[in-house]
């Protein structure tokens, strides 16, 4: 589901599924707070802004596909955000 898809239309998907008698309905709407490593379209990354704090206390705001230099390495904002959020940055 595109990240800019209107909520009113989004919720109607489930109503439609119910009216059709479906036993279940699954959708995926990209959310960087809940991102769990699912492959994401480049367009969605470009439209998604990540905000997070670095170890030095500074705050970074960047689009998911932007490159950020951190700790002497280049990372996409989406990957760095996940690594810092999950606490696995620098552990491998």
C-alpha positions in Angstrom: 0.0 0.0 0.0 1.5 3.4 -0.9 2.5 5.4 2.1 0.5 8.4 0.8 -2.7 6.3 0.3 -5.5 8.1 2.2 -6.6 6.5 5.4 -10.3 6.7 4.5 -9.6 4.6 1.3 -7.2 2.3 3.2 -9.8 1.3 5.8 -12.4 0.6 3.1 -10.2 -2.3 1.9 -11.1 -4.2 5.0 -14.8 -3.3 4.7 -14.7 -4.6 1.2 -13.0 -7.8 2.2 -15.6 -8.4 4.9 -18.5 -7.7 2.4 -17.0 -10.2 0.0 -17.0 -12.9 2.7 -13.2 -13.2 2.9 -11.9 -15.0 6.0 -8.9 -12.7 6.2 -7.2 -9.7 4.6 -3.6 -8.6 4.8 -2.0 -5.3 3.7 1.4 -3.8 4.1 1.8 -0.1 4.6 5.4 1.0 5.1 6.0 2.5 8.5 9.6 3.1 9.6 8.7 2.8 13.3 7.6 -0.8 12.7 9.8 -1.7 9.7 11.0 -5.3 10.0 13.3 -5.8 7.0 10.6 -6.2 4.4 11.7 -5.2 0.9 10.5 -1.7 0.2 10.2 0.2 -3.1 12.7 3.0 -3.7 9.8 5.4 -4.1 8.5 4.7 -0.6 12.0 5.2 0.9 12.3 8.5 -0.9 8.9 9.6 0.6 9.7 8.5 4.1 11.5 10.8 6.6 13.5 9.2 9.4 14.3 11.1 12.6 16.6 9.6 15.1 19.3 10.4 17.6 22.9 9.5 17.1 25.3 8.3 19.8 26.8 11.8 20.1 23.3 13.2 20.9 22.8 15.0 17.5 19.5 14.5 15.7 19.3 13.4 12.1 16.4 13.8 9.8 16.7 12.3 6.3 14.8 10.6 3.6 15.1 6.8 3.7 17.2 6.6 0.6 19.6 9.4 1.6 23.2 8.5 2.4 24.5 9.4 5.8 28.1 9.2 6.9 28.3 7.7 10.4 31.3 6.4 12.3 33.4 6.7 9.2 31.0 4.6 7.0 28.3 5.5 4.5 24.8 4.2 5.3 21.3 4.7 3.9 19.1 6.6 6.4 16.7 3.6 6.5 19.4 1.1 7.3 21.2 3.3 9.9 17.9 4.0 11.6 17.1 0.3 11.9 20.5 -0.6 13.1 20.4 2.1 15.8 16.8 1.4 16.8 17.3 -2.3 17.1 20.7 -1.9 18.9 22.7 -4.0 16.5 24.9 -1.2 15.0 28.6 -2.1 15.3 27.9 -5.5 16.8 29.0 -7.5 13.7 
